[in-house]
Amino acid sequence: MVKVISLVAVLFLSALSVSAQENKKGFSFTQVPTEKKVLINWNGRLLTAYCYPDSVFKPFLFPVNTVDGITVTRGYPLAPVAGDRTDHPHHTGIWMNYESVNGLDFWNNSTAIPPQNRHRYGTIRHTALVSQQSKGNTAALTVKANWLHPDGHTLLQETTTYTFSVTGKTFSITRVSQLTAAGEEVVFKDVKDGFLAIRVARELEMPSTQEDRFVDAQGNETAVKKMDNAGVTGMYTNDAGVRGDSVWSTKGRWAVLKGQKGGQKITISMIDHPKNTGYPGYWHARGYGLFALNPLGRKIFSNGTDSLNLRLKPNSSITFRYRILVTSGAEVTPENLNRLADDFAKLK
């Protein structure tokens, strides 16, 4: 009888705990150190998670959900779902890194790289959870990480603050990252692959009937296969009104990817900041689901008329500021985005 009562008590307390979490209003954080992640919850529901597993070679946000629970990020390779593309295994959630830092490729690093080639690739390792704060419809998470040479020495020290907010049906993610050169000069060579990016779910890709092949700075070729377009609904637009594949290689202070998933209209908006080096950056927006903004790669996007090789002297710093908004079930107009970009520009 005692054991039965004890079991009932445990189940009752567990149900209370779940109910309390579900009924919790506003933002909250849940640390899961065994999985190397911090959950960011809104009204008891997961919006995203800050993840830093050793196997991915960089910290990232994954998954990314709408306020009403629709996942907008691709599942593969972390949590594959039926229909996912399986190209570019280094495209995970939302992340920020670069293809050529002192000659090392941070962007393309993944478990797909053979061990004999790892000396060409850099790794970003999470080092500390500095602070977490939440109040009402806003929360902030500050973290530290090191950009590492394959021999283990630090090239860059990173301090990033993510500010999360919810307004109506829009989930906003603001990333402010300070990069500090450690003991040597750090050079970001002008290349294609970078800088801030999100890889989206299959439904939010652009419909395509062609097979593409892409080559990275190491000469590795990736094939992006032609797939069935059923349910694929995405469309890019930038602040100049350019649409579709033509958004790739344009510059602008904002661009959006609109589509449908889970019966809802979805808009993913990315906004640049006027204080960023290279502002406005070039849109590295691919129909197969890579939505990125590259402020440092200029030559390939401009057909050789523009260039930028960023150099940081030892102990000097640079700060990048970006905002990504995920809106569900509501129309986002150019007028809305211009106001949002004006508001973001006020951030110091």
Contacts in CASP RR format, 6 or more apart in sequence:
PFRMAT RR
TARGET T0000
AUTHOR 0000-0000-0000
METHOD contacts of the structure
MODEL  1
MVKVISLVAVLFLSALSVSAQENKKGFSFTQVPTEKKVLINWNGRLLTAY
CYPDSVFKPFLFPVNTVDGITVTRGYPLAPVAGDRTDHPHHTGIWMNYES
VNGLDFWNNSTAIPPQNRHRYGTIRHTALVSQQSKGNTAALTVKANWLHP
DGHTLLQETTTYTFSVTGKTFSITRVSQLTAAGEEVVFKDVKDGFLAIRV
ARELEMPSTQEDRFVDAQGNETAVKKMDNAGVTGMYTNDAGVRGDSVWST
KGRWAVLKGQKGGQKITISMIDHPKNTGYPGYWHARGYGLFALNPLGRKI
FSNGTDSLNLRLKPNSSITFRYRILVTSGAEVTPENLNRLADDFAKLK
21 41 0 8 1.000
21 44 0 8 1.000
22 44 0 8 1.000
22 45 0 8 1.000
23 44 0 8 1.000
24 41 0 8 1.000
24 43 0 8 1.000
24 44 0 8 1.000
25 43 0 8 1.000
25 136 0 8 1.000
26 42 0 8 1.000
26 43 0 8 1.000
26 44 0 8 1.000
26 134 0 8 1.000
26 136 0 8 1.000
26 137 0 8 1.000
26 166 0 8 1.000
27 40 0 8 1.000
27 41 0 8 1.000
27 42 0 8 1.000
27 134 0 8 1.000
27 135 0 8 1.000
27 136 0 8 1.000
27 137 0 8 1.000
27 138 0 8 1.000
27 139 0 8 1.000
27 164 0 8 1.000
27 166 0 8 1.000
28 41 0 8 1.000
28 44 0 8 1.000
28 134 0 8 1.000
28 139 0 8 1.000
29 38 0 8 1.000
29 39 0 8 1.000
29 40 0 8 1.000
29 41 0 8 1.000
29 132 0 8 1.000
29 134 0 8 1.000
29 139 0 8 1.000
29 141 0 8 1.000
30 38 0 8 1.000
30 39 0 8 1.000
30 41 0 8 1.000
31 38 0 8 1.000
31 39 0 8 1.000
31 129 0 8 1.000
32 38 0 8 1.000
32 39 0 8 1.000
35 51 0 8 1.000
35 53 0 8 1.000
36 51 0 8 1.000
36 52 0 8 1.000
36 53 0 8 1.000
36 54 0 8 1.000
36 126 0 8 1.000
37 49 0 8 1.000
37 50 0 8 1.000
37 51 0 8 1.000
37 52 0 8 1.000
37 53 0 8 1.000
38 49 0 8 1.000
38 50 0 8 1.000
38 129 0 8 1.000
38 132 0 8 1.000
38 141 0 8 1.000
39 46 0 8 1.000
39 49 0 8 1.000
40 46 0 8 1.000
40 47 0 8 1.000
40 48 0 8 1.000
40 49 0 8 1.000
40 50 0 8 1.000
40 139 0 8 1.000
40 141 0 8 1.000
40 164 0 8 1.000
41 47 0 8 1.000
42 67 0 8 1.000
42 166 0 8 1.000
42 171 0 8 1.000
45 65 0 8 1.000
45 69 0 8 1.000
46 63 0 8 1.000
46 65 0 8 1.000
47 64 0 8 1.000
47 65 0 8 1.000
47 67 0 8 1.000
47 164 0 8 1.000
47 166 0 8 1.000
47 171 0 8 1.000
48 61 0 8 1.000
48 62 0 8 1.000
48 63 0 8 1.000
48 64 0 8 1.000
48 65 0 8 1.000
48 94 0 8 1.000
48 164 0 8 1.000
48 173 0 8 1.000
49 61 0 8 1.000
49 62 0 8 1.000
49 63 0 8 1.000
50 59 0 8 1.000
50 60 0 8 1.000
50 61 0 8 1.000
50 141 0 8 1.000
50 143 0 8 1.000
50 162 0 8 1.000
51 59 0 8 1.000
51 60 0 8 1.000
51 61 0 8 1.000
51 62 0 8 1.000
52 59 0 8 1.000
52 125 0 8 1.000
52 126 0 8 1.000
52 145 0 8 1.000
54 125 0 8 1.000
55 111 0 8 1.000
56 78 0 8 1.000
56 92 0 8 1.000
56 110 0 8 1.000
57 90 0 8 1.000
57 106 0 8 1.000
57 109 0 8 1.000
57 110 0 8 1.000
57 121 0 8 1.000
57 122 0 8 1.000
57 123 0 8 1.000
57 124 0 8 1.000
58 92 0 8 1.000
58 95 0 8 1.000
58 97 0 8 1.000
58 106 0 8 1.000
58 109 0 8 1.000
58 123 0 8 1.000
58 124 0 8 1.000
59 95 0 8 1.000
59 124 0 8 1.000
59 126 0 8 1.000
59 143 0 8 1.000
59 145 0 8 1.000
60 92 0 8 1.000
60 93 0 8 1.000
60 94 0 8 1.000
60 95 0 8 1.000
61 93 0 8 1.000
61 94 0 8 1.000
61 95 0 8 1.000
61 162 0 8 1.000
61 173 0 8 1.000
62 73 0 8 1.000
62 78 0 8 1.000
62 92 0 8 1.000
62 93 0 8 1.000
62 94 0 8 1.000
63 71 0 8 1.000
63 72 0 8 1.000
63 73 0 8 1.000
63 75 0 8 1.000
63 79 0 8 1.000
63 93 0 8 1.000
64 71 0 8 1.000
64 72 0 8 1.000
64 73 0 8 1.000
64 93 0 8 1.000
64 94 0 8 1.000
64 171 0 8 1.000
64 173 0 8 1.000
64 198 0 8 1.000
64 326 0 8 1.000
65 71 0 8 1.000
65 72 0 8 1.000
65 171 0 8 1.000
65 326 0 8 1.000
66 72 0 8 1.000
66 169 0 8 1.000
66 171 0 8 1.000
66 264 0 8 1.000
66 266 0 8 1.000
66 326 0 8 1.000
66 327 0 8 1.000
66 328 0 8 1.000
67 166 0 8 1.000
67 168 0 8 1.000
67 169 0 8 1.000
67 170 0 8 1.000
67 171 0 8 1.000
67 328 0 8 1.000
68 169 0 8 1.000
68 264 0 8 1.000
68 328 0 8 1.000
70 261 0 8 1.000
70 262 0 8 1.000
70 264 0 8 1.000
70 266 0 8 1.000
70 328 0 8 1.000
71 201 0 8 1.000
72 198 0 8 1.000
72 200 0 8 1.000
72 201 0 8 1.000
72 204 0 8 1.000
72 261 0 8 1.000
72 266 0 8 1.000
72 268 0 8 1.000
72 326 0 8 1.000
73 93 0 8 1.000
73 94 0 8 1.000
73 198 0 8 1.000
73 199 0 8 1.000
73 200 0 8 1.000
73 201 0 8 1.000
74 84 0 8 1.000
74 85 0 8 1.000
74 91 0 8 1.000
74 93 0 8 1.000
74 199 0 8 1.000
74 200 0 8 1.000
74 201 0 8 1.000
74 202 0 8 1.000
74 289 0 8 1.000
75 81 0 8 1.000
75 84 0 8 1.000
75 201 0 8 1.000
76 84 0 8 1.000
76 85 0 8 1.000
76 86 0 8 1.000
76 89 0 8 1.000
77 86 0 8 1.000
77 89 0 8 1.000
77 92 0 8 1.000
77 110 0 8 1.000
78 92 0 8 1.000
80 86 0 8 1.000
83 202 0 8 1.000
83 227 0 8 1.000
84 202 0 8 1.000
85 202 0 8 1.000
85 205 0 8 1.000
85 224 0 8 1.000
85 225 0 8 1.000
85 227 0 8 1.000
85 288 0 8 1.000
85 289 0 8 1.000
87 222 0 8 1.000
87 223 0 8 1.000
87 224 0 8 1.000
87 225 0 8 1.000
87 288 0 8 1.000
88 199 0 8 1.000
88 222 0 8 1.000
88 290 0 8 1.000
89 110 0 8 1.000
89 111 0 8 1.000
89 112 0 8 1.000
90 107 0 8 1.000
90 108 0 8 1.000
90 109 0 8 1.000
90 110 0 8 1.000
90 112 0 8 1.000
91 197 0 8 1.000
91 199 0 8 1.000
91 290 0 8 1.000
92 199 0 8 1.000
93 198 0 8 1.000
93 199 0 8 1.000
94 173 0 8 1.000
94 196 0 8 1.000
94 197 0 8 1.000
94 198 0 8 1.000
94 324 0 8 1.000
95 196 0 8 1.000
95 197 0 8 1.000
96 175 0 8 1.000
96 177 0 8 1.000
96 195 0 8 1.000
96 196 0 8 1.000
96 197 0 8 1.000
96 320 0 8 1.000
96 322 0 8 1.000
97 106 0 8 1.000
97 107 0 8 1.000
97 124 0 8 1.000
97 147 0 8 1.000
97 194 0 8 1.000
97 195 0 8 1.000
98 106 0 8 1.000
98 107 0 8 1.000
98 188 0 8 1.000
98 191 0 8 1.000
98 193 0 8 1.000
98 194 0 8 1.000
98 195 0 8 1.000
98 296 0 8 1.000
99 105 0 8 1.000
99 106 0 8 1.000
99 107 0 8 1.000
99 108 0 8 1.000
99 191 0 8 1.000
99 192 0 8 1.000
99 193 0 8 1.000
99 194 0 8 1.000
99 216 0 8 1.000
99 217 0 8 1.000
100 188 0 8 1.000
100 189 0 8 1.000
100 191 0 8 1.000
100 217 0 8 1.000
101 122 0 8 1.000
101 147 0 8 1.000
101 155 0 8 1.000
101 156 0 8 1.000
101 186 0 8 1.000
101 187 0 8 1.000
101 188 0 8 1.000
101 189 0 8 1.000
102 149 0 8 1.000
102 155 0 8 1.000
102 184 0 8 1.000
102 186 0 8 1.000
102 187 0 8 1.000
103 187 0 8 1.000
103 189 0 8 1.000
104 120 0 8 1.000
104 121 0 8 1.000
104 122 0 8 1.000
104 149 0 8 1.000
104 150 0 8 1.000
104 155 0 8 1.000
105 120 0 8 1.000
105 121 0 8 1.000
105 122 0 8 1.000
105 216 0 8 1.000
105 217 0 8 1.000
105 218 0 8 1.000
106 121 0 8 1.000
106 122 0 8 1.000
106 123 0 8 1.000
106 124 0 8 1.000
106 147 0 8 1.000
107 193 0 8 1.000
107 194 0 8 1.000
107 216 0 8 1.000
108 121 0 8 1.000
108 193 0 8 1.000
108 216 0 8 1.000
108 217 0 8 1.000
108 218 0 8 1.000
108 220 0 8 1.000
109 121 0 8 1.000
109 122 0 8 1.000
109 123 0 8 1.000
113 121 0 8 1.000
117 218 0 8 1.000
118 150 0 8 1.000
119 150 0 8 1.000
120 150 0 8 1.000
120 218 0 8 1.000
121 150 0 8 1.000
122 147 0 8 1.000
122 148 0 8 1.000
122 149 0 8 1.000
122 150 0 8 1.000
123 147 0 8 1.000
123 148 0 8 1.000
123 150 0 8 1.000
124 145 0 8 1.000
124 146 0 8 1.000
124 147 0 8 1.000
124 148 0 8 1.000
124 158 0 8 1.000
125 145 0 8 1.000
125 146 0 8 1.000
125 148 0 8 1.000
126 143 0 8 1.000
126 144 0 8 1.000
126 145 0 8 1.000
127 144 0 8 1.000
127 145 0 8 1.000
127 146 0 8 1.000
128 143 0 8 1.000
128 144 0 8 1.000
129 141 0 8 1.000
129 142 0 8 1.000
129 143 0 8 1.000
130 142 0 8 1.000
130 143 0 8 1.000
130 144 0 8 1.000
130 159 0 8 1.000
131 140 0 8 1.000
131 141 0 8 1.000
131 142 0 8 1.000
132 139 0 8 1.000
132 140 0 8 1.000
132 141 0 8 1.000
132 142 0 8 1.000
133 139 0 8 1.000
133 140 0 8 1.000
134 140 0 8 1.000
137 165 0 8 1.000
137 166 0 8 1.000
137 167 0 8 1.000
138 163 0 8 1.000
138 164 0 8 1.000
138 165 0 8 1.000
139 163 0 8 1.000
139 164 0 8 1.000
139 165 0 8 1.000
140 161 0 8 1.000
140 162 0 8 1.000
140 163 0 8 1.000
140 164 0 8 1.000
141 161 0 8 1.000
141 162 0 8 1.000
141 164 0 8 1.000
142 159 0 8 1.000
142 160 0 8 1.000
142 161 0 8 1.000
142 162 0 8 1.000
143 159 0 8 1.000
143 160 0 8 1.000
143 162 0 8 1.000
144 157 0 8 1.000
144 158 0 8 1.000
144 159 0 8 1.000
144 160 0 8 1.000
145 157 0 8 1.000
145 158 0 8 1.000
145 160 0 8 1.000
146 154 0 8 1.000
146 156 0 8 1.000
146 157 0 8 1.000
146 158 0 8 1.000
146 182 0 8 1.000
147 154 0 8 1.000
147 155 0 8 1.000
147 156 0 8 1.000
147 157 0 8 1.000
147 158 0 8 1.000
147 179 0 8 1.000
148 154 0 8 1.000
148 155 0 8 1.000
149 155 0 8 1.000
153 182 0 8 1.000
154 182 0 8 1.000
154 183 0 8 1.000
155 181 0 8 1.000
155 182 0 8 1.000
155 184 0 8 1.000
155 186 0 8 1.000
156 179 0 8 1.000
156 180 0 8 1.000
156 181 0 8 1.000
156 182 0 8 1.000
156 186 0 8 1.000
156 312 0 8 1.000
157 179 0 8 1.000
157 180 0 8 1.000
157 182 0 8 1.000
158 177 0 8 1.000
158 178 0 8 1.000
158 179 0 8 1.000
158 180 0 8 1.000
159 177 0 8 1.000
159 178 0 8 1.000
159 180 0 8 1.000
160 175 0 8 1.000
160 176 0 8 1.000
160 177 0 8 1.000
160 178 0 8 1.000
161 175 0 8 1.000
161 176 0 8 1.000
161 177 0 8 1.000
162 173 0 8 1.000
162 174 0 8 1.000
162 175 0 8 1.000
163 172 0 8 1.000
163 173 0 8 1.000
163 174 0 8 1.000
163 176 0 8 1.000
164 171 0 8 1.000
164 172 0 8 1.000
164 173 0 8 1.000
164 174 0 8 1.000
165 171 0 8 1.000
165 172 0 8 1.000
165 174 0 8 1.000
166 172 0 8 1.000
168 330 0 8 1.000
169 327 0 8 1.000
169 328 0 8 1.000
169 329 0 8 1.000
169 330 0 8 1.000
170 325 0 8 1.000
170 326 0 8 1.000
170 327 0 8 1.000
170 330 0 8 1.000
171 325 0 8 1.000
171 326 0 8 1.000
171 327 0 8 1.000
172 323 0 8 1.000
172 324 0 8 1.000
172 325 0 8 1.000
172 326 0 8 1.000
173 323 0 8 1.000
173 324 0 8 1.000
173 325 0 8 1.000
173 326 0 8 1.000
174 321 0 8 1.000
174 322 0 8 1.000
174 323 0 8 1.000
174 344 0 8 1.000
174 347 0 8 1.000
175 196 0 8 1.000
175 320 0 8 1.000
175 321 0 8 1.000
175 322 0 8 1.000
175 323 0 8 1.000
175 324 0 8 1.000
176 319 0 8 1.000
176 320 0 8 1.000
176 321 0 8 1.000
176 347 0 8 1.000
177 319 0 8 1.000
177 320 0 8 1.000
178 317 0 8 1.000
178 318 0 8 1.000
178 319 0 8 1.000
179 312 0 8 1.000
179 317 0 8 1.000
179 318 0 8 1.000
179 319 0 8 1.000
179 320 0 8 1.000
180 312 0 8 1.000
180 315 0 8 1.000
180 316 0 8 1.000
180 317 0 8 1.000
181 312 0 8 1.000
181 313 0 8 1.000
181 314 0 8 1.000
181 315 0 8 1.000
181 316 0 8 1.000
181 317 0 8 1.000
182 314 0 8 1.000
182 315 0 8 1.000
183 314 0 8 1.000
183 315 0 8 1.000
184 314 0 8 1.000
185 311 0 8 1.000
185 312 0 8 1.000
185 313 0 8 1.000
185 314 0 8 1.000
186 311 0 8 1.000
186 312 0 8 1.000
187 309 0 8 1.000
187 310 0 8 1.000
187 311 0 8 1.000
187 312 0 8 1.000
188 296 0 8 1.000
188 309 0 8 1.000
188 310 0 8 1.000
188 311 0 8 1.000
188 312 0 8 1.000
189 309 0 8 1.000
190 296 0 8 1.000
190 297 0 8 1.000
190 298 0 8 1.000
190 299 0 8 1.000
190 307 0 8 1.000
190 308 0 8 1.000
190 309 0 8 1.000
191 217 0 8 1.000
191 296 0 8 1.000
191 297 0 8 1.000
191 300 0 8 1.000
192 216 0 8 1.000
192 217 0 8 1.000
192 284 0 8 1.000
192 294 0 8 1.000
192 297 0 8 1.000
192 300 0 8 1.000
192 301 0 8 1.000
193 216 0 8 1.000
193 217 0 8 1.000
193 284 0 8 1.000
193 294 0 8 1.000
194 284 0 8 1.000
194 292 0 8 1.000
194 294 0 8 1.000
194 296 0 8 1.000
194 297 0 8 1.000
195 292 0 8 1.000
195 293 0 8 1.000
195 294 0 8 1.000
195 295 0 8 1.000
195 296 0 8 1.000
195 320 0 8 1.000
196 270 0 8 1.000
196 292 0 8 1.000
196 293 0 8 1.000
196 320 0 8 1.000
196 322 0 8 1.000
196 324 0 8 1.000
197 284 0 8 1.000
197 290 0 8 1.000
197 291 0 8 1.000
197 292 0 8 1.000
197 293 0 8 1.000
198 268 0 8 1.000
198 270 0 8 1.000
198 291 0 8 1.000
198 292 0 8 1.000
198 324 0 8 1.000
199 289 0 8 1.000
199 290 0 8 1.000
199 291 0 8 1.000
200 257 0 8 1.000
200 268 0 8 1.000
200 289 0 8 1.000
200 291 0 8 1.000
201 261 0 8 1.000
202 232 0 8 1.000
203 231 0 8 1.000
203 232 0 8 1.000
203 233 0 8 1.000
203 234 0 8 1.000
203 259 0 8 1.000
203 260 0 8 1.000
203 261 0 8 1.000
203 262 0 8 1.000
204 233 0 8 1.000
204 234 0 8 1.000
204 257 0 8 1.000
204 259 0 8 1.000
204 261 0 8 1.000
204 266 0 8 1.000
204 268 0 8 1.000
204 289 0 8 1.000
205 232 0 8 1.000
205 234 0 8 1.000
205 287 0 8 1.000
205 288 0 8 1.000
205 289 0 8 1.000
206 232 0 8 1.000
206 234 0 8 1.000
206 235 0 8 1.000
206 236 0 8 1.000
206 244 0 8 1.000
206 245 0 8 1.000
206 287 0 8 1.000
206 288 0 8 1.000
206 289 0 8 1.000
207 229 0 8 1.000
207 232 0 8 1.000
207 233 0 8 1.000
207 234 0 8 1.000
208 226 0 8 1.000
208 227 0 8 1.000
208 229 0 8 1.000
208 232 0 8 1.000
208 287 0 8 1.000
208 288 0 8 1.000
209 226 0 8 1.000
209 229 0 8 1.000
210 226 0 8 1.000
211 223 0 8 1.000
211 224 0 8 1.000
211 225 0 8 1.000
211 226 0 8 1.000
212 223 0 8 1.000
212 224 0 8 1.000
212 288 0 8 1.000
213 221 0 8 1.000
213 222 0 8 1.000
213 223 0 8 1.000
213 224 0 8 1.000
214 221 0 8 1.000
214 222 0 8 1.000
214 224 0 8 1.000
215 221 0 8 1.000
215 222 0 8 1.000
216 222 0 8 1.000
224 288 0 8 1.000
231 260 0 8 1.000
233 259 0 8 1.000
233 260 0 8 1.000
233 261 0 8 1.000
234 257 0 8 1.000
234 258 0 8 1.000
234 259 0 8 1.000
234 260 0 8 1.000
234 287 0 8 1.000
235 243 0 8 1.000
235 244 0 8 1.000
235 257 0 8 1.000
235 258 0 8 1.000
235 259 0 8 1.000
236 243 0 8 1.000
236 244 0 8 1.000
236 245 0 8 1.000
236 247 0 8 1.000
236 255 0 8 1.000
236 256 0 8 1.000
236 257 0 8 1.000
236 283 0 8 1.000
236 285 0 8 1.000
236 287 0 8 1.000
236 291 0 8 1.000
237 243 0 8 1.000
237 244 0 8 1.000
237 247 0 8 1.000
237 255 0 8 1.000
237 256 0 8 1.000
237 258 0 8 1.000
238 247 0 8 1.000
238 250 0 8 1.000
238 252 0 8 1.000
238 254 0 8 1.000
238 255 0 8 1.000
238 256 0 8 1.000
238 283 0 8 1.000
239 252 0 8 1.000
239 253 0 8 1.000
239 254 0 8 1.000
239 255 0 8 1.000
239 334 0 8 1.000
239 337 0 8 1.000
239 338 0 8 1.000
239 341 0 8 1.000
240 250 0 8 1.000
240 252 0 8 1.000
241 334 0 8 1.000
242 250 0 8 1.000
244 287 0 8 1.000
245 287 0 8 1.000
247 255 0 8 1.000
247 283 0 8 1.000
247 285 0 8 1.000
248 283 0 8 1.000
248 284 0 8 1.000
248 285 0 8 1.000
248 286 0 8 1.000
248 301 0 8 1.000
249 282 0 8 1.000
249 283 0 8 1.000
249 300 0 8 1.000
249 301 0 8 1.000
249 302 0 8 1.000
250 282 0 8 1.000
250 283 0 8 1.000
251 280 0 8 1.000
251 281 0 8 1.000
251 282 0 8 1.000
251 283 0 8 1.000
251 301 0 8 1.000
252 272 0 8 1.000
252 280 0 8 1.000
252 281 0 8 1.000
252 283 0 8 1.000
253 271 0 8 1.000
253 272 0 8 1.000
253 274 0 8 1.000
253 279 0 8 1.000
253 280 0 8 1.000
253 341 0 8 1.000
254 269 0 8 1.000
254 270 0 8 1.000
254 271 0 8 1.000
254 272 0 8 1.000
254 337 0 8 1.000
254 338 0 8 1.000
254 340 0 8 1.000
254 341 0 8 1.000
255 269 0 8 1.000
255 270 0 8 1.000
255 283 0 8 1.000
255 285 0 8 1.000
255 291 0 8 1.000
255 293 0 8 1.000
256 267 0 8 1.000
256 268 0 8 1.000
256 269 0 8 1.000
256 270 0 8 1.000
256 332 0 8 1.000
256 337 0 8 1.000
257 267 0 8 1.000
257 268 0 8 1.000
257 285 0 8 1.000
257 289 0 8 1.000
257 291 0 8 1.000
258 265 0 8 1.000
258 266 0 8 1.000
258 267 0 8 1.000
258 268 0 8 1.000
258 332 0 8 1.000
259 265 0 8 1.000
259 266 0 8 1.000
259 267 0 8 1.000
260 266 0 8 1.000
264 328 0 8 1.000
264 329 0 8 1.000
265 328 0 8 1.000
265 329 0 8 1.000
265 330 0 8 1.000
265 331 0 8 1.000
266 326 0 8 1.000
266 327 0 8 1.000
266 328 0 8 1.000
266 329 0 8 1.000
267 325 0 8 1.000
267 326 0 8 1.000
267 327 0 8 1.000
267 328 0 8 1.000
267 330 0 8 1.000
267 332 0 8 1.000
268 291 0 8 1.000
268 324 0 8 1.000
268 325 0 8 1.000
268 326 0 8 1.000
268 327 0 8 1.000
269 323 0 8 1.000
269 324 0 8 1.000
269 325 0 8 1.000
269 326 0 8 1.000
269 327 0 8 1.000
269 332 0 8 1.000
269 337 0 8 1.000
269 340 0 8 1.000
270 291 0 8 1.000
270 293 0 8 1.000
270 322 0 8 1.000
270 323 0 8 1.000
270 324 0 8 1.000
271 322 0 8 1.000
271 323 0 8 1.000
271 324 0 8 1.000
271 325 0 8 1.000
271 337 0 8 1.000
271 340 0 8 1.000
271 341 0 8 1.000
271 344 0 8 1.000
272 279 0 8 1.000
272 280 0 8 1.000
272 281 0 8 1.000
272 293 0 8 1.000
272 295 0 8 1.000
272 322 0 8 1.000
273 279 0 8 1.000
273 320 0 8 1.000
273 321 0 8 1.000
273 322 0 8 1.000
273 323 0 8 1.000
273 344 0 8 1.000
273 345 0 8 1.000
273 347 0 8 1.000
274 345 0 8 1.000
275 319 0 8 1.000
275 321 0 8 1.000
275 348 0 8 1.000
276 295 0 8 1.000
276 320 0 8 1.000
276 321 0 8 1.000
276 322 0 8 1.000
277 295 0 8 1.000
277 296 0 8 1.000
277 308 0 8 1.000
277 310 0 8 1.000
277 318 0 8 1.000
277 320 0 8 1.000
278 295 0 8 1.000
278 296 0 8 1.000
278 308 0 8 1.000
279 295 0 8 1.000
281 293 0 8 1.000
281 294 0 8 1.000
281 295 0 8 1.000
282 293 0 8 1.000
282 294 0 8 1.000
282 295 0 8 1.000
282 297 0 8 1.000
282 298 0 8 1.000
282 301 0 8 1.000
282 302 0 8 1.000
283 292 0 8 1.000
283 293 0 8 1.000
283 294 0 8 1.000
284 290 0 8 1.000
284 292 0 8 1.000
284 293 0 8 1.000
284 294 0 8 1.000
284 301 0 8 1.000
285 291 0 8 1.000
285 292 0 8 1.000
293 322 0 8 1.000
294 301 0 8 1.000
295 308 0 8 1.000
295 320 0 8 1.000
296 308 0 8 1.000
296 310 0 8 1.000
297 308 0 8 1.000
298 304 0 8 1.000
298 306 0 8 1.000
298 307 0 8 1.000
298 308 0 8 1.000
299 306 0 8 1.000
299 307 0 8 1.000
310 318 0 8 1.000
312 318 0 8 1.000
321 344 0 8 1.000
321 347 0 8 1.000
323 340 0 8 1.000
323 344 0 8 1.000
325 332 0 8 1.000
325 340 0 8 1.000
END
